[in-house]
């Protein structure tokens, strides 16, 4: 019988490394995708994702189950990503190179849904517009779009109210919409 | 018109399924009758689809074994106490916090000086200056007159300071 997240957390708190390994296997892809959405750089995203689970392991004894495990792990991931984004902002040249690399890689992907020129332009404009958002606005967009999380869960992850999530999403979408209006 | 503005602010939350039943019904019925707002809804839906495709199409599948190896390596690495301290201080001293802390500390310092908590050398009819509070040649000076119970806090920019060298500190002294 498959154990739920909380049962695995309790085993982990009792010192069972295999229980933690199971939690990592359940969430590593989702956590990685959220971090990649925020950082736009594969290597950095992988580093931050591994660091996220390392921090979770060190703090697991203090996790009391007040929130679900996934909102807790996403909170660690988003906080680390926001720190990493601030470092990226301080090194814009490195970031520019990683963005170019990402766009080139995407052009090589056979299953790329952006197949024609118009769509490729849209994607590039979109990626740049996402990058121009503040870390807080980017976080709500990524958590809502990639994970489809509820406003309540996003609020728990970001440590703010549902009303704040609603407001941030509205303004983030408005900013994106303004930059993409020619394509929509 | 006012109704359209309110509805457009709610379309995103409506598409996310985050409105109450009454609010949802209000948005739905307005969208059914207003072509402009209906077009705004379709644009928002197109943007959401493009956003989802842009954010998810780039994500490669992560092979678990190598990912776990990286996590395990970090767990098994013993961290020194100063690495932990550095991690903690990075979180504490974020850029916005530092931006508030610097003027707060300067303000606190000035209050302490003006309230005589900080011992000065010399007489009570004192002049004290704290120079070069930032990298742009700005300095702050404090003048106390115990007889009249007056304290003057003076923030000034040393114009000549930009071209001065370290060997000539006398020039950077404020003139009153």
Interface residues (C-beta under 8 A of the other chain):
Chain A: X21 X24 X25 X28 X29 X32 X33 X36 X37 X42 X46 X49 X50 X51 X53 X54 X57 X79 X83 X86 X102 X105 X106 X109 X111 X112 X113 X114 X119 X122 X123 X126 X127 X130 X141 X142 X144 X145 X146 X150 X151 X162 X166 X169 X170 X173 X176 X177 X180 X181 X183 X184
Chain B: X9 X12 X13 X16 X18 X43 X44 X46 X47 X48 X50 X51 X52 X53 X54 X55 X56 X57 X58 X59 X60 X61 X62 X64 X67 X68 X70 X71 X74 X75 X90 X91 X94 X95
